[in-house]
Amino acid sequence: MYKYLFLLSLLFVSISCKENSKSHGETVENKVAEEQKSEWTYLFDGSSLDGWRGYGMDVLPPGWTIKDSTLTFDTKLGLEQNYTGGKDIIYGDEEFDNFELYLEWKLPEGGNSGIFYHVKEGYDGPPVVSPEYQLIDDENYASIHDLKAYNAQFGAEHPELLQDWQKTGADYAMHIADESQKELNPVGEWNSSKIVFTPEKVEHWLNGKKLLEFEPWSAEWNQKKNSGKWDNAPDYGKYKSGYIALQDHASSIWFRNIKIKKL
């Protein structure tokens, strides 16, 4: 009898230890998850435009609004007012240096936009000073828009076509995306993009796959910068911190879940 009670006690202690260990493990996992979650700062969470304004402005340009919890450029709204200024927008509450930026986006047929970082104001617009993660309708853009005159100035062999450096995921006019890794969803469907920036390496991701990487300010980077579209833009890419910006390119655009993590 005593032997039976002793064994029963041991079993109870063993089960209790396992439950306590499991509970402690779950607590630690939850804590880690919360800590990891807290590292992200939402620049747009679907409910507020706080922090956003036009490039070089104190307010948002006409056309930018929230619809169905998305940050949207509505072309109809953008044309309603007698407005001739730029319509690119920045998150102006904070500048970032090293970061991981994540967002989701979709375009209409023939759509075009972009994501800028290390943006500084005081220029004609973000493109002449800031690197850009290109967003565009790879499939249909060239059939809707005449690219010949624009691309011919850069010596394109087939200027009527969208060039590799102009396609989605590219570091615009600098580094091209690896097409073998690209899984671009059709127009009207959501895609996810990620930019990772450190002084040692920059990465562009699309829908969970890495499309390119490069070393900023390296000899190769400077050669590209000085021999192409940006050779007459002396301040292009030189800043090591700045704002995050989104581009209006006269087409509708939708963004959601815009968040950033400092590295």
N, C-alpha and C positions, 0 to 999 in steps of 0.2 A: 504493500500500500504506500509506504513511504517512498519507495523507489519510483512508483508510478507518479506520485505528486511531484517528486524532484524532477523527473523527466518533463512533466507537464509545465513546470515552472521555467525550465530551460527553453522549451518551445515558445512560451509566451514572451520571454525576454528577447529571443531571437527575432520573432515577428515584430516586436516593438522597435527593435534596433533598425530593422529593415525599413519599417514605415517612417521612422524618424529620419533615416538616411535619405529615403526617397523624397520626403517632404522638404528636407534641407536642400537636396539637389534641385528640386523644382523651384525652390525659393531663389537659389543662386542663379539658375537659368533665367528666371523671370527678371531678376535684378540686372543681369547682363543685357538681356533683351531691352529693358527699359533704358539702361545706360546708352546702349547703341542707338536706340530710337531717339534719345534726347540729343545726340550729336547732330542731328539734322535740323536745319532751320527751313521752315516753309516760306518761300518767297511768294507763293500763291497757293492757297488751300481751297479755293473754290467759293469762298464767301466774302472776300474783301480785296480791294485794290490798294490797300494801305501800302505805302512805300513806292508805288509805281508812279512815274510821271514821264512826260515827253523828254527826249534828249534836248538839253539846253532850255528846258521849260520848268515851270512850277506846277503845271497841271497836265493831265493826260490830253493828248491830241484827240480830236473828234474821230469816232469810229471804234476806239478801244472801250470794251465794256465786258460785263459778266453776263453770260447766257447759259442756262442749264449747268451752272457750276463750272463753266470753262471761261478762261480768259480769251476773248475773241476780238478779232478785228473785223468789224462789220462794214463792208464797203459801202453799203447804202447810207449808213449813219455818217461815214466819213465824207460823203459827198453832199450831205444836207447843209453844211455850213460853208460860208465863203471863207475857206481856210486854205492857205497856200504853203504853210510851213512843213517841216519834216514830221513824219509820223512814227519814227522809231521810238521805242520806249525803253527806259532803264528802271531797274530797281535801285532807287536813289538813297535808300536808308543806310547802306553800308557798302564799302569797297572790300573786295576779296583778293587775296594773293594766291595761295595754294589751296586747292579745293577739289571736291568731287561734286559735280552738278548733275542732277537727274531731272528729267521732265518728260511728259508725254505730249504728243502733238498729232494733228492731222491736217491735210491740205485738200482743197478742191482740185478738180481737173485743171491743169495749167498753173497751179499755185506755186508760189515762191516766197521764201522767208529765210530767216537765219537766226542763229544764237551767237551773240558776241560776249566776250569777257575782257577784263582789264580795260574797260572803256573809260576814256577821259573826255570831258566836255571841253568846248572851246574850238572845235573843228567843224567842218561842214557836216559831219555825221560820223557814226561809229565805224563804217567800213574803212576809212582812210587811216584809222589809228588802231583798230582792234581786230584781232583774229576772229574768224567766223566759222562756226560749224554750219555748213550749208544744209538748208531744207528746201527741196524742190520736187516737183512732179517729174521724175526722171523719164517716165515713159511718154508723156504727152506734151511736155513744155515746148520742145522745138517745133512741133507740128502746129502749135497755136501761136507762137511768137517768132518773129523774124530775127534771127540771131546773126545773119551774115555780116552786116556792117560792124557790129560790135566785136565779133570773134575774129574778123579779118585783120583788125589792127594788132592782134597778138600772133599773127602768122599761122593761124589754124589751117590745116590741110583741107578740112571740110567745115568751113565756118557756119554752115547751115545747121550743123548738129550740136547738141549739147556736149560740151567738152568734159573730159574726165574730171578736171579741176573745178567744174561747175556742178557736179552731181551731188546728191544727198550723201551726207557723211564726210565729205571732203573738208579739209582745212582750206577754205575757199582761196583759189589762186595760189596755193602753196603746196599742199600735200594731198594726193588723191586717195580715195577709199579703195580698199581691197574688194573688188567686185565679187570674188569667190566667197567672201564671208558675208556679203550683204543680203539680208532678207528684208526687203522693203515692202511693207503692206500696201495694197492698192489705195488709190485716192479715196478719201472718205472714211478710211479705217485708221484706228489709232496706232501710232508707233511710239517707241520709247527710245530716248537718246541719253547718253551719258558722256560727259567730258571730265577727264581727270587731268588736273594740271599740277605739276611740280617743276622746279627748275631743272630736274634731271630728265623728265619724260612727260610728254603730253599724249593722252590717249583719247580717241573718239570711238564710241560704242553705239551700235544700233540694234535694238531688239535683242539685247543680250550677247551680241557678238562684237569683238573688237575689229574695227575697220582699218585703223592706222595708228601709228605712234611715231613721234619724232622728238628730238631734243631741241628745246627752244634756245635761240641765240647762239647756236653752234655755228661753226664755219659753213656747214651745209645749209643751215637755215638762212644765214646771211647771204649766201650765194643765190638761193632761191628768191629771197626778198629783193635783191638788187638787180635781178635779171628778168623780171617779169612785170606783172601788173603794178607792183608796189615800188618800182624803182624811182618813181616821182612822188612817193609818199614817205618822206624822211622819218616820220614818227611812227610809221606802221609797226605795231608789235613791240615797241621798245619798253612799254611800261610793265612793271612787275606786279602791279595791283590796279584795281579799278572796279567799275560797276559791271553788273550783268545786264545785257540788253537784248531785246527782241526786235526783229525787223518787220516793218511793213513794206511790202513790195507790190502794193496796189492789188492784192488779192486777199480773199478771206483766209483766215488762219485760226486754229483753235489750239489752246494749250491747257494743260491741267497738271496737277501734282508736281509743281515746280519746287524743288527743294535742293539745298546745298549743305555740304559738310566740309568744314575747314580741315585741312591736312597740315 
